[in-house]
């Protein structure tokens, strides 16, 4: 069975609640950006910054990402 390189969270992004958090691979996929471009756009205020969600782990809020996507559409 071939594994998909698309994170499940990205495939199901539309079904996630606004309060959910996703990791960097999903953010990269949503915006079709590289890691460095994601962080460059965070500095420019175009993508919301990541938040600490666990010990050493960070994530992006789905509701905030949806707002950022709507702003560039």
ChimeraX commands (.cxc) that place a marker at each C-alpha (Angstrom):
marker #1 position 0.00,0.00,0.00 radius 0.5
marker #1 position 1.45,3.35,-1.06 radius 0.5
marker #1 position 1.48,6.00,1.64 radius 0.5
marker #1 position 0.23,9.48,0.82 radius 0.5
marker #1 position 2.68,12.32,1.34 radius 0.5
marker #1 position -0.22,14.64,2.12 radius 0.5
marker #1 position -0.80,14.91,5.89 radius 0.5
marker #1 position -4.22,13.66,6.98 radius 0.5
marker #1 position -4.83,17.02,8.68 radius 0.5
marker #1 position -4.39,18.75,5.32 radius 0.5
marker #1 position -6.70,16.33,3.53 radius 0.5
marker #1 position -9.36,16.94,6.22 radius 0.5
marker #1 position -8.63,20.61,6.88 radius 0.5
marker #1 position -12.16,21.72,6.00 radius 0.5
marker #1 position -13.62,19.41,8.66 radius 0.5
marker #1 position -11.32,20.58,11.47 radius 0.5
marker #1 position -12.82,22.92,14.07 radius 0.5
marker #1 position -11.44,26.45,14.27 radius 0.5
marker #1 position -10.04,25.61,17.70 radius 0.5
marker #1 position -7.81,22.80,16.34 radius 0.5
marker #1 position -4.08,23.11,15.78 radius 0.5
marker #1 position -2.00,21.80,12.90 radius 0.5
marker #1 position 1.73,21.36,12.35 radius 0.5
marker #1 position 4.12,22.90,9.84 radius 0.5
marker #1 position 3.56,20.35,7.01 radius 0.5
marker #1 position -0.11,21.35,6.89 radius 0.5
marker #1 position 0.71,25.07,6.84 radius 0.5
marker #1 position 3.21,24.49,4.03 radius 0.5
marker #1 position 0.56,22.58,2.08 radius 0.5
marker #1 position -2.21,25.13,2.63 radius 0.5
marker #1 position -0.16,27.99,1.30 radius 0.5
marker #1 position 2.06,25.96,-1.07 radius 0.5
marker #1 position 5.11,27.50,0.63 radius 0.5
marker #1 position 8.46,26.12,1.69 radius 0.5
marker #1 position 9.39,26.18,5.37 radius 0.5
marker #1 position 11.47,29.33,4.92 radius 0.5
marker #1 position 8.67,31.08,3.03 radius 0.5
marker #1 position 6.19,30.21,5.80 radius 0.5
marker #1 position 8.43,31.86,8.40 radius 0.5
marker #1 position 9.14,34.84,6.12 radius 0.5
marker #1 position 5.38,35.41,5.78 radius 0.5
marker #1 position 4.93,35.11,9.54 radius 0.5
marker #1 position 7.41,37.98,9.95 radius 0.5
marker #1 position 5.47,39.99,7.35 radius 0.5
marker #1 position 2.19,39.34,9.22 radius 0.5
marker #1 position 0.60,37.37,6.37 radius 0.5
marker #1 position 0.49,34.08,8.29 radius 0.5
marker #1 position -0.31,33.90,12.01 radius 0.5
marker #1 position 2.59,32.86,14.24 radius 0.5
marker #1 position 2.81,29.39,15.68 radius 0.5
marker #1 position 1.95,28.74,19.31 radius 0.5
marker #1 position 3.36,26.36,21.89 radius 0.5
marker #1 position 0.98,23.41,22.06 radius 0.5
marker #1 position 3.09,20.92,24.04 radius 0.5
marker #1 position 6.55,20.50,25.50 radius 0.5
marker #1 position 8.76,21.44,22.58 radius 0.5
marker #1 position 5.91,21.30,20.09 radius 0.5
marker #1 position 4.32,24.14,18.18 radius 0.5
marker #1 position 1.24,24.41,16.01 radius 0.5
marker #1 position -0.94,26.84,14.13 radius 0.5
marker #1 position -4.55,27.57,15.01 radius 0.5
marker #1 position -6.91,26.44,12.25 radius 0.5
marker #1 position -9.27,29.41,12.66 radius 0.5
marker #1 position -6.40,31.89,12.32 radius 0.5
marker #1 position -5.10,30.04,9.26 radius 0.5
marker #1 position -8.54,30.21,7.65 radius 0.5
marker #1 position -8.60,33.98,8.19 radius 0.5
marker #1 position -5.15,34.32,6.62 radius 0.5
marker #1 position -6.22,32.21,3.62 radius 0.5
marker #1 position -9.36,34.33,3.17 radius 0.5
marker #1 position -7.26,37.51,3.24 radius 0.5
marker #1 position -5.13,36.37,0.30 radius 0.5
marker #1 position -8.03,35.00,-1.76 radius 0.5
marker link #1:1,2 radius 0.2
marker link #1:2,3 radius 0.2
marker link #1:3,4 radius 0.2
marker link #1:4,5 radius 0.2
marker link #1:5,6 radius 0.2
marker link #1:6,7 radius 0.2
marker link #1:7,8 radius 0.2
marker link #1:8,9 radius 0.2
marker link #1:9,10 radius 0.2
marker link #1:10,11 radius 0.2
marker link #1:11,12 radius 0.2
marker link #1:12,13 radius 0.2
marker link #1:13,14 radius 0.2
marker link #1:14,15 radius 0.2
marker link #1:15,16 radius 0.2
marker link #1:16,17 radius 0.2
marker link #1:17,18 radius 0.2
marker link #1:18,19 radius 0.2
marker link #1:19,20 radius 0.2
marker link #1:20,21 radius 0.2
marker link #1:21,22 radius 0.2
marker link #1:22,23 radius 0.2
marker link #1:23,24 radius 0.2
marker link #1:24,25 radius 0.2
marker link #1:25,26 radius 0.2
marker link #1:26,27 radius 0.2
marker link #1:27,28 radius 0.2
marker link #1:28,29 radius 0.2
marker link #1:29,30 radius 0.2
marker link #1:30,31 radius 0.2
marker link #1:31,32 radius 0.2
marker link #1:32,33 radius 0.2
marker link #1:33,34 radius 0.2
marker link #1:34,35 radius 0.2
marker link #1:35,36 radius 0.2
marker link #1:36,37 radius 0.2
marker link #1:37,38 radius 0.2
marker link #1:38,39 radius 0.2
marker link #1:39,40 radius 0.2
marker link #1:40,41 radius 0.2
marker link #1:41,42 radius 0.2
marker link #1:42,43 radius 0.2
marker link #1:43,44 radius 0.2
marker link #1:44,45 radius 0.2
marker link #1:45,46 radius 0.2
marker link #1:46,47 radius 0.2
marker link #1:47,48 radius 0.2
marker link #1:48,49 radius 0.2
marker link #1:49,50 radius 0.2
marker link #1:50,51 radius 0.2
marker link #1:51,52 radius 0.2
marker link #1:52,53 radius 0.2
marker link #1:53,54 radius 0.2
marker link #1:54,55 radius 0.2
marker link #1:55,56 radius 0.2
marker link #1:56,57 radius 0.2
marker link #1:57,58 radius 0.2
marker link #1:58,59 radius 0.2
marker link #1:59,60 radius 0.2
marker link #1:60,61 radius 0.2
marker link #1:61,62 radius 0.2
marker link #1:62,63 radius 0.2
marker link #1:63,64 radius 0.2
marker link #1:64,65 radius 0.2
marker link #1:65,66 radius 0.2
marker link #1:66,67 radius 0.2
marker link #1:67,68 radius 0.2
marker link #1:68,69 radius 0.2
marker link #1:69,70 radius 0.2
marker link #1:70,71 radius 0.2
marker link #1:71,72 radius 0.2
marker link #1:72,73 radius 0.2
view
